[in-house]
Amino acid sequence: ARAYWQMFLANAAPGHLSPIDGPLLARLCVALAYADEANEKLEDLGLLIKAPNTGLPLQSPYLPVLNRQTEIARKLAAVRRKLAG
C-alpha cells in the first residue's frame, strides 16, 4: 500500500490533490495492495484448490478477495474522479 501511495503522490500534478483526497487515496492504496497479494496467491496456487476433507476441486479463496478488492479500487477511483471533476 505504501508503494502505491508513493507512486500516486509522485505522479500527481502539483495542486491536484486536496486534503479530502487523503482517506480515499489511502483506502485505494490498501485495496490495490490486497488485490496484488491475492493475485500473487492465485498465480502460485491456481484458480482451483483441493478441498481439505474430500480432495474435490474448489474455487480458490483468493479469487473472491481479488475480485472484491478490485471492485473497491474501481469504486474509489470513480469517486476520486467525481470529486476532481
Residue pairs with C-beta under 8 A, 6 or more apart in sequence:
1 26
1 29
1 30
1 32
1 33
2 29
3 33
4 28
4 29
4 32
4 33
5 25
5 26
5 29
8 25
8 28
8 29
9 17
16 84
17 25
20 83
21 80
21 83
24 76
24 79
24 80
24 83
25 80
27 72
27 76
28 73
28 76
28 77
28 80
31 69
31 70
31 72
31 73
31 76
32 69
32 73
34 65
34 69
35 65
35 66
35 69
35 70
35 73
38 62
38 63
38 65
38 66
38 69
39 62
39 66
41 60
41 62
42 60
42 62
42 63
42 66
45 60
45 62
46 60
47 59
47 60
47 63
48 57
48 58
48 59
48 60
49 57
49 58
49 59
49 60
49 61
50 56
50 57
50 58
51 57
51 58
